[in-house]
């Protein structure tokens, strides 16, 4: 990159840095470049050496002041595959991939008049909060001041609870987004200041939002339950493990199960009722759908006139609940909750949950269609045992995580109280709990 490229990057930072900060959410492959990291936008085809040369020529980025507060300069760039064709250099991209951990969380805060200063004091009091940007009178709906910042994932819920204690979420708004990659020495230092590991940190507000969305009884949820049960039923008829796994993949029941566990720990009766309704309606609908489909298959000659679980190994296993069935369900519940609450989630977690529920529900329908009372009772018992084990293990896992967070929160409150006694109390220190969490 030549001098013209450097000047263009300067103009981009000065003219649009604040707006770009609001648009960089951490999703969609954006990166935040600031602090001690790169300070230019590398154009397509340029060499790493060019980027390093420009960085050395320009030196450290000078700070700016917005609304009387110091604000660091940032450049937001897209990694490979960007729509505008920009890329970072090869060495910078490799570094970005090595740092990919979602260790930082981006907050966009709209603070009503009179609450921006207390909010800024809260943010600036955390060593794990960086890139604090203050834009007075920038928000129109709702009206107020805009504050942008990045916080280490481990301290995200603690910071959010302090902000809710100021009532910002009632008259303003707080948006939380994960940052895919942060190329910044300041971000590395902030993450080190936070206790724990980013991959194990729980953002409780995110957990609540995700479970609230997936725990409701909707037509789409019922359709997926029926489709999953039908696929699993065909797998039972054909004694095909592949089709059984296919039904597990489609099954959506993890959402209501997780919602009920979260509701039990948070004491949210509304969420618990919605989750229970989704489970109480979803499984009977799936069983009835399999019953009807099995009767149609038998009447049209697609399946035999008789069906015995003893002649089908998968059906026989499903209809024979034992200790290992409950043990697998318990482990699945723990794994599911850890997947939901931490940054270690994966698509296979839903399959693990479904392995204990969808096949059992499908086998209940098949046994009912063929009048196999023994298989019907065994499969129904399997389903009940598995659902209970999932709910108990999931709730226990969340309770333990919540207790760990409670100790972390209590330590933060004690440190803040000690700081207030040593000097003047910070704005907003009067509310130490605030909010449901």
TINU-825681 format. One record per residue (C-alpha): residue number from 1; x negated, y, z. Coordinates in nm, 4 decimals. Each point is the difference from the previous one (the first is absolute). Example, Ala and Ser with C-alpha at 12.3 -4.5 7.8 and 13.67 -1.06 7.14 Angstrom:
TINU-825681
   i       px       py       pz
   1  -1.2300  -0.4500   0.7800
   2  -0.1370   0.3440  -0.0660
This chain:
TINU-825681
   i       px       py       pz
   1   0.0000   0.0000   0.0000
   2  -0.1394   0.3412  -0.0937
   3   0.0459   0.3388   0.1630
   4   0.3305   0.0521  -0.1818
   5   0.1358  -0.3187   0.1530
   6  -0.1070   0.1110   0.3454
   7   0.1649   0.3412  -0.0486
   8   0.3200  -0.1746  -0.1164
   9   0.0018  -0.2146   0.3106
  10  -0.0483   0.3126   0.2124
  11   0.2937   0.1714  -0.1641
  12   0.2120  -0.3129   0.0475
  13  -0.0788  -0.0077   0.3714
  14   0.0597   0.3716   0.0565
  15   0.3205   0.0317  -0.2007
  16   0.1713  -0.3294   0.0701
  17  -0.1766  -0.1663   0.2917
  18   0.2857   0.0504   0.2456
  19   0.2702  -0.1236  -0.2346
  20  -0.2073  -0.2988  -0.1043
  21  -0.0430  -0.0839   0.3665
  22   0.3736  -0.0330   0.0371
  23   0.0278  -0.2173  -0.3063
  24  -0.2759  -0.2441   0.0921
  25   0.1850  -0.2622   0.1948
  26  -0.2355  -0.2930   0.0121
  27   0.2228  -0.1961  -0.2363
  28  -0.0296  -0.0214  -0.3712
  29  -0.3762  -0.0425   0.0032
  30  -0.0941   0.3496   0.1236
  31  -0.3078   0.0667   0.2029
  32  -0.0844   0.2812   0.2372
  33  -0.3463   0.1410  -0.0530
  34  -0.1140   0.2403   0.2674
  35  -0.2233   0.0512   0.2986
  36  -0.3455  -0.1321  -0.0813
  37   0.1076  -0.1992  -0.3062
  38   0.0159   0.0898  -0.3700
  39   0.1058   0.3534  -0.0838
  40   0.0752  -0.0045  -0.3727
  41   0.2369  -0.1627  -0.2422
  42  -0.2024  -0.2235  -0.2305
  43   0.1182  -0.0017  -0.3594
  44   0.0321  -0.3126  -0.2148
  45  -0.3257  -0.1507  -0.1192
  46  -0.2306   0.1917   0.2343
  47  -0.2786  -0.1817   0.1766
  48  -0.0411  -0.0406   0.3737
  49  -0.3234   0.1923  -0.0241
  50   0.1908   0.3024  -0.1307
  51   0.2398  -0.0077   0.2947
  52  -0.2851  -0.0221   0.2486
  53  -0.1888   0.2815  -0.1733
  54   0.2987   0.2325   0.0181
  55   0.0587  -0.0881   0.3641
  56  -0.3605   0.0821   0.0840
  57   0.0056   0.3223  -0.2031
  58   0.3132   0.1331   0.1641
  59  -0.0868  -0.1043   0.3524
  60   0.2571  -0.0409   0.2776
  61   0.3444   0.1375  -0.0657
  62   0.0681   0.3271   0.1735
  63   0.2980   0.0172   0.2317
  64   0.2998   0.2173  -0.0700
  65   0.2478   0.1713   0.2272
  66   0.3758  -0.0200  -0.0406
  67   0.2238   0.1810   0.2415
  68  -0.2943   0.0796   0.2258
  69  -0.1089  -0.3626   0.0279
  70  -0.2969  -0.1739  -0.1527
  71   0.0940  -0.2443  -0.2715
  72  -0.2389  -0.2372  -0.1755
  73  -0.0090  -0.0165  -0.3776
  74   0.1293  -0.3193  -0.1575
  75   0.0130  -0.1471  -0.3458
  76   0.2579  -0.2669  -0.0763
  77  -0.0922  -0.2332  -0.2821
  78   0.1432  -0.3160  -0.1505
  79  -0.1967  -0.3182  -0.0138
  80  -0.0157  -0.2234  -0.3053
  81   0.3056  -0.0213  -0.2193
  82   0.1095   0.3554   0.0686
  83   0.2585   0.1433  -0.2342
  84  -0.2136   0.3019  -0.0725
  85  -0.3001  -0.2190  -0.0858
  86  -0.2244   0.1232   0.2821
  87  -0.2224  -0.2392   0.1882
  88  -0.2659   0.0173   0.2639
  89  -0.3508  -0.1178  -0.0791
  90  -0.0869  -0.3683   0.0212
  91  -0.1864   0.0303   0.3270
  92   0.2734   0.2180   0.1501
  93   0.2657  -0.2506  -0.1053
  94  -0.1909  -0.2834   0.1606
  95  -0.0259   0.2024   0.3192
  96   0.3715   0.0713  -0.0143
  97   0.0794  -0.3685  -0.0319
  98  -0.2246  -0.0818   0.2936
  99   0.1833   0.2562   0.2145
 100   0.3488  -0.1170  -0.1010
 101   0.1586  -0.0707   0.3381
 102   0.2922   0.2425   0.0389
 103  -0.1719   0.1145   0.3168
 104   0.1441   0.3520  -0.0303
 105   0.3604   0.1187  -0.0006
 106   0.1160   0.3230  -0.1636
 107   0.2576   0.2176   0.1765
 108   0.2071   0.2741  -0.1623
 109   0.1725   0.2069   0.2658
 110   0.2612   0.2710  -0.0487
 111   0.0032   0.1870   0.3303
 112   0.2811   0.2476   0.0785
 113  -0.0883   0.3531   0.1053
 114  -0.1749   0.0078   0.3347
 115  -0.1035  -0.3663  -0.0027
 116  -0.2856   0.0093  -0.2457
 117  -0.2499   0.1291   0.2561
 118   0.0811  -0.2726   0.2569
 119  -0.0168  -0.2608  -0.2754
 120  -0.3403   0.1250  -0.1117
 121  -0.1221  -0.0112   0.3587
 122   0.1137  -0.3612   0.0248
 123  -0.1770  -0.0974  -0.3209
 124  -0.3203   0.1864   0.0770
 125  -0.0147  -0.1674   0.3413
 126  -0.0562  -0.3418  -0.1586
 127  -0.3545  -0.0845  -0.1161
 128   0.1603  -0.2552  -0.2328
 129   0.1950   0.2699  -0.1905
 130  -0.1776   0.1704  -0.2912
 131   0.0755   0.2045  -0.3111
 132   0.2473   0.2224   0.1851
 133   0.1524   0.2454  -0.2473
 134   0.2420   0.2756   0.1039
 135   0.2303   0.1667  -0.2549
 136   0.2166   0.2657   0.1694
 137   0.3527   0.0543  -0.1375
 138  -0.0618  -0.2516  -0.2804
 139   0.3096  -0.2163   0.0564
 140   0.3422   0.1077  -0.1240
 141   0.2325  -0.2924   0.0780
 142  -0.0239  -0.0319   0.2924
 143  -0.1728   0.3316   0.0459
 144  -0.3169   0.0147   0.2022
 145  -0.3744  -0.0399  -0.0088
 146  -0.1681  -0.2939  -0.1718
 147  -0.2786  -0.1880   0.1762
 148  -0.2013  -0.2709  -0.1714
 149  -0.2467  -0.2286   0.1716
 150  -0.1563  -0.3454   0.0000
 151  -0.0106  -0.2161   0.3129
 152  -0.1674  -0.3305   0.0752
 153   0.2564  -0.2799  -0.0212
 154  -0.0719  -0.1097   0.3577
 155   0.1165   0.3364   0.1407
 156   0.2835   0.0638  -0.2452
 157   0.2858  -0.0974   0.2317
 158  -0.1524   0.1909   0.2923
 159  -0.0229   0.3153  -0.2128
 160   0.3500  -0.0474  -0.1382
 161   0.1451  -0.0409   0.3464
 162  -0.1594   0.3276   0.1087
 163   0.1466   0.1726  -0.3044
 164   0.3431  -0.1443   0.0691
 165  -0.0333   0.1301   0.3531
 166   0.0017   0.3478  -0.1541
 167   0.3298  -0.0730  -0.1740
 168  -0.1469   0.0500  -0.3466
 169   0.1798  -0.3056  -0.1379
 170   0.3370   0.1524   0.0923
 171  -0.0258   0.3434  -0.1605
 172  -0.2853  -0.0703  -0.2425
 173  -0.1504  -0.3190  -0.1397
 174  -0.2970  -0.2321   0.0335
 175  -0.1050  -0.2159  -0.2966
 176  -0.2441  -0.2870   0.0475
 177  -0.1965  -0.1521  -0.2855
 178  -0.2948  -0.2380  -0.0194
 179  -0.3204   0.1092  -0.1709
 180  -0.1405  -0.2691  -0.2233
 181  -0.3542   0.1358  -0.0028
 182  -0.1675   0.2838   0.1886
 183  -0.3481   0.0955  -0.1242
 184  -0.1033   0.2158   0.2901
 185  -0.2570  -0.0155   0.2754
 186   0.2497   0.1860   0.2183
 187   0.2544  -0.2782  -0.0552
 188  -0.2565  -0.2599   0.1021
 189  -0.0787   0.1930   0.3188
 190   0.3709   0.0474   0.0759
 191   0.0660  -0.3704  -0.0382
 192  -0.2869  -0.0780   0.2373
 193   0.1448   0.2397   0.2573
 194   0.3206  -0.2037   0.0106
 195   0.0054  -0.3080   0.2167
 196   0.0553  -0.3336  -0.1716
 197  -0.0039  -0.1198  -0.3612
 198   0.2117   0.1566  -0.2775
 199   0.1180  -0.3379  -0.1257
 200   0.1442  -0.0833   0.3433
 201   0.1543   0.3406   0.0706
 202   0.3778   0.0283   0.0133
 203   0.1843   0.3061  -0.1268
 204   0.3247  -0.0507   0.1877
 205   0.1899   0.2620  -0.1964
 206  -0.0839  -0.1854  -0.3212
 207   0.1120  -0.3306   0.1505
 208   0.3331   0.1503   0.1013
 209   0.0609   0.1493  -0.3423
 210  -0.0904  -0.3163  -0.1904
 211   0.2161  -0.2284   0.2120
 212   0.2957   0.2385  -0.0058
 213  -0.0023  -0.0071  -0.3787
 214  -0.0264  -0.3792  -0.0381
 215   0.2306  -0.1126   0.2819
 216   0.3330   0.1077  -0.1469
 217   0.2645  -0.2272  -0.1482
 218   0.0199   0.1055  -0.3650
 219   0.1250  -0.1646  -0.3212
 220  -0.3595  -0.0286  -0.1194
 221  -0.0986  -0.1820   0.3179
 222   0.2832  -0.2514  -0.0435
 223  -0.0888  -0.0574  -0.3649
 224  -0.3589  -0.0815   0.0911
 225   0.1158  -0.2340   0.2773
 226   0.2233  -0.1885  -0.2434
 227  -0.2682  -0.0199  -0.2688
 228  -0.2610  -0.1206   0.2496
 229   0.2339  -0.2680   0.1339
 230   0.0939  -0.1177  -0.3500
 231  -0.3652  -0.0351  -0.1023
 232  -0.0792  -0.1882   0.3199
 233   0.3045  -0.2263  -0.0540
 234  -0.1240  -0.0991  -0.3457
 235  -0.3374  -0.0723   0.1588
 236   0.1748  -0.2297   0.2487
 237   0.1879  -0.1826  -0.2753
 238  -0.3165  -0.0488  -0.2048
 239  -0.2227  -0.0517   0.3051
 240  -0.2199   0.2786  -0.1394
 241  -0.2239   0.1923   0.2428
 242  -0.0640   0.2624  -0.2683
 243   0.3664   0.0952  -0.0180
 244   0.0256   0.0007   0.3783
 245  -0.2850   0.2537   0.0076
 246   0.1783   0.1972  -0.2723
 247   0.3019   0.0329   0.2260
 248  -0.2239   0.1158   0.2828
 249  -0.1465   0.2741  -0.2163
 250   0.3436   0.1387  -0.0876
 251   0.1404  -0.0157   0.3548
 252   0.0525   0.3479   0.1552
 253   0.0837  -0.1066   0.3565
 254  -0.3255   0.1274   0.1502
 255   0.1367   0.3564  -0.0066
 256   0.2913  -0.0613   0.2409
 257  -0.2126  -0.2276   0.2190
 258  -0.2652   0.2710   0.0326
 259   0.2693   0.2629   0.0527
 260   0.1492  -0.1931   0.2895
 261  -0.3404  -0.0431   0.1639
 262  -0.0777   0.3712  -0.0323
 263   0.3435   0.0875   0.1352
 264  -0.0523  -0.2272   0.3017
 265  -0.3316   0.1645   0.0872
 266   0.1167   0.3557  -0.0684
 267   0.3437  -0.0529   0.1543
 268   0.1842   0.1128  -0.3121
 269   0.3465  -0.1590   0.0099
 270   0.0988   0.1403  -0.3390
 271  -0.2947  -0.1612  -0.1784
 272   0.0549  -0.3237   0.1918
 273   0.3643  -0.0111  -0.1090
 274  -0.0862   0.0592  -0.3661
 275  -0.2719  -0.2653   0.0065
 276   0.2223  -0.2540   0.1715
 277   0.2792   0.0660  -0.2496
 278  -0.2378  -0.0570  -0.2920
 279  -0.1105  -0.3344   0.1460
 280   0.3464  -0.1082   0.1121
 281   0.1494   0.0690  -0.3425
 282  -0.2966  -0.0772  -0.2247
 283  -0.0623  -0.3603   0.1032
 284   0.3665  -0.1120  -0.0123
 285   0.0376   0.1627  -0.3415
 286  -0.3100  -0.1848  -0.1235
 287   0.1256  -0.3308   0.1424
 288   0.3425   0.0416  -0.1610
 289  -0.1630   0.0908  -0.3325
 290  -0.2080  -0.3195   0.0098
 291   0.3074  -0.2021   0.0964
 292   0.1963   0.1318  -0.2968
 293  -0.2919  -0.0465  -0.2407
 294  -0.0588  -0.3561   0.1237
 295   0.3660  -0.0905  -0.0482
 296  -0.0147   0.1403  -0.3543
 297  -0.3206  -0.1914  -0.0730
 298   0.1552  -0.3241   0.1281
 299   0.3283   0.0503  -0.1872
 300  -0.1747   0.0647  -0.3303
 301  -0.2413  -0.2889   0.0370
 302  -0.3085   0.2163   0.0287
 303  -0.0807  -0.1637   0.3327
 304   0.0840  -0.3549   0.1160
 305   0.3293  -0.0846   0.1698
 306  -0.1878  -0.0927   0.3159
 307  -0.2858   0.1718   0.1771
 308  -0.1917  -0.1288   0.2994
 309  -0.2665   0.1871   0.1904
 310  -0.1772  -0.3316   0.0569
 311  -0.0693  -0.0207  -0.3739
 312  -0.1338   0.3571  -0.0201
 313  -0.3067   0.0685   0.2112
 314   0.0421   0.3776   0.0095
 315   0.3627  -0.0177   0.1051
 316  -0.0834  -0.2601   0.2623
 317  -0.2748   0.2189   0.1456
 318   0.2254   0.3050   0.0104
 319   0.2801  -0.1951   0.1692
 320  -0.2327  -0.1298   0.2738
 321  -0.0877   0.2892   0.2313
 322  -0.2772  -0.0687   0.2492
 323  -0.2651   0.1788   0.2036
 324  -0.2095   0.0846  -0.3030
 325   0.2959   0.1707  -0.1689
 326   0.0377   0.2335   0.2971
 327  -0.3772   0.0477   0.0221
 328  -0.0261   0.1000  -0.3668
 329   0.2902   0.2417   0.0408
 330  -0.1653   0.1552   0.3059
 331  -0.3277   0.0476  -0.1887
 332   0.1898   0.1437  -0.2966
 333   0.1686   0.2551   0.2250
 334  -0.3323   0.1161   0.1445
 335  -0.1576   0.0222  -0.3454
 336   0.2998   0.1872  -0.1359
 337  -0.0067   0.2642   0.2727
 338  -0.3752   0.0493  -0.0291
 339   0.0444   0.0404  -0.3731
 340   0.2731   0.2579   0.0501
 341  -0.1771   0.2094   0.2613
 342  -0.3621  -0.0038  -0.1169
 343  -0.1846   0.0624  -0.3248
 344  -0.0412  -0.3742  -0.0601
 345   0.3305  -0.0588  -0.1714
 346   0.0294  -0.2283  -0.2985
 347   0.2666  -0.1433  -0.2261
 348  -0.0490  -0.3521   0.1379
 349   0.1345   0.1018   0.3405
 350   0.3550  -0.0013  -0.1371
 351  -0.0614  -0.3482  -0.1369
 352  -0.1187  -0.1148   0.3414
 353   0.3164   0.1335   0.1630
 354   0.2245  -0.1610  -0.2631
 355  -0.1634  -0.3410   0.0359
 356   0.1950  -0.0427   0.3234
 357   0.3367   0.1452  -0.1065
 358   0.0945  -0.0054  -0.3693
 359  -0.0657  -0.3757  -0.0553
 360   0.2010  -0.0821   0.3121
 361   0.2940   0.2139  -0.1128
 362  -0.0082  -0.1598  -0.3456
 363  -0.0092  -0.3502   0.1462
 364   0.3038   0.0812   0.2145
 365   0.1962   0.0852  -0.3143
 366  -0.1161  -0.3114  -0.1880
 367   0.0838  -0.2279   0.2948
 368   0.3455   0.1582   0.0332
 369   0.0709  -0.0553  -0.3705
 370  -0.0849  -0.3720   0.0273
 371   0.1584  -0.0569   0.3410
 372  -0.3275  -0.0974   0.1645
 373   0.0805   0.0851   0.3608
 374  -0.3345  -0.1031   0.1427
 375  -0.1973   0.2125  -0.2479
 376   0.2461   0.2869   0.0480
 377  -0.0446   0.0055   0.3770
 378  -0.3768  -0.0431  -0.0220
 379  -0.0416   0.2789  -0.2535
 380   0.2287   0.2323   0.1949
 381  -0.2029  -0.0691   0.3151
 382  -0.3198   0.0636  -0.1952
 383   0.1330   0.3364  -0.1158
 384   0.1106   0.1027   0.3496
 385  -0.3281  -0.1046   0.1634
 386  -0.2045   0.1828  -0.2611
 387   0.1959   0.3246   0.0164
 388  -0.0186   0.0060   0.3801
 389  -0.3735  -0.0769  -0.0035
 390  -0.0603   0.2767  -0.2535
 391   0.1938   0.2543   0.2055
 392  -0.1685  -0.0958   0.3286
 393  -0.3560  -0.0064  -0.1365
 394   0.0495   0.3197  -0.1991
 395   0.1405   0.1848   0.3015
 396  -0.2817  -0.1216   0.2264
 397  -0.2612   0.1102  -0.2534
 398   0.1494   0.3471  -0.0268
 399   0.0314   0.0249   0.3785
 400  -0.3700  -0.0726   0.0440
 401  -0.0926   0.2559  -0.2676
 402   0.2319   0.2539   0.1594
 403  -0.1586  -0.0559   0.3413
 404  -0.3458   0.0610  -0.1495
 405   0.1235   0.3221  -0.1580
 406   0.1623   0.1023   0.3297
 407  -0.3347  -0.0181   0.1770
 408  -0.1610   0.1997  -0.2791
 409   0.2715   0.2628   0.0210
 410  -0.0249   0.0199   0.3789
 411  -0.3773   0.0524  -0.0212
 412   0.0550   0.2827  -0.2492
 413   0.2534   0.1676   0.2297
 414  -0.2432  -0.0232   0.2935
 415  -0.2818   0.1535  -0.2041
 416   0.2254   0.2820  -0.1133
 417   0.1113   0.0668   0.3568
 418  -0.3629   0.0106   0.1158
 419  -0.0832   0.2428  -0.2798
 420   0.2929   0.2214   0.0986
 421  -0.1147   0.0091   0.3614
 422  -0.3561   0.0836  -0.0996
 423   0.1111   0.2952  -0.2127
 424   0.3064   0.1563  -0.1531
 425   0.2550  -0.2607  -0.1107
 426   0.0395  -0.0396  -0.3751
 427   0.3194   0.1000  -0.1728
 428   0.2632  -0.2703   0.0190
 429  -0.1697  -0.1800   0.2897
 430   0.3205   0.0306   0.2028
 431   0.1603  -0.2911  -0.1889
 432  -0.2057  -0.3151   0.0428
 433   0.2456  -0.2617  -0.1123
 434   0.2474   0.1314  -0.2550
 435   0.1882  -0.2232  -0.2386
 436   0.1114  -0.3605   0.0391
 437  -0.3507  -0.1384  -0.0212
